[in-house]
Structure formats: C-alpha cells, structure tokens
C-alpha cells in the first residue's frame, strides 16, 4: 500500500519512508517527531526523519500542523482527508470530516492564485472544559 502511495507521488520508495508511514498509520493521530521516533520499528537518525517527513508533507501524504503550540505534529493522511477540532484548555483533538477544498477552484480563479496545500483546525472548548 505505501509503495503505491509513494510511487503515485513520484517519490523514491525507501525503507525509511515506509517505516514512517507505517508508524504514523499505526499511531492514527497527530504526533511530534519525538513520539514518532520513539515508536519507529526501524533505527533512523533524526536528519533522515526530518528529510523524509518534509518530502511526505510536500507531496500531501503526511499532514503537518502545530496546533498553535509551536511544535510540529505529523499525521498520515491516507485516503481519508480530515481536519481537527482542538480544545484550547485540555488540548484534546477530534477528527472532523469538514474541509473547504471544494471551494478552492472558485477561489483560485477569483484571486488568480494556485492553492498547493492547506491547513485547517477549529479551536474552542470541549464539553468537559466549557
């Protein structure tokens, strides 16, 4: 599965990229590089992790955000594009199937702009914190 995804994105299929995608899919939530590295089943130096993640993010295979915390989080996109509701108090994150991408063609045309990627999170208070 990951080999196909990498080939379709015109990326080299490497053991490191496969290991990163496998681990991100297994974790099934946004994680920091430290969390990702500690869960990898393959020994990988930090620079390889950063380089590989950059390539995966640039091709839209992995989603990167910071949830306004100043730390990057990474999540495998897979075939299910989604965004998050983020509680500003307890930091709980819930996946949501809401995306504005369907509006992009009209926006690109009206603003003479080509959208290559987007980040979208909604911040507020969860039921427990409100």
Secondary structure, DSSP 4 states (H G I P E B T S, - for coil): -HHHHHHHTT----HHHHHHHHHHHHH-S-B-HHHHHHH-SS---HHHHHHHHHHHHHTTSEEEE-TTTTS-EEEE-TT---EEEEETTT--EEEE----GGGHHHHHHHHT--------EEEE--TTT-
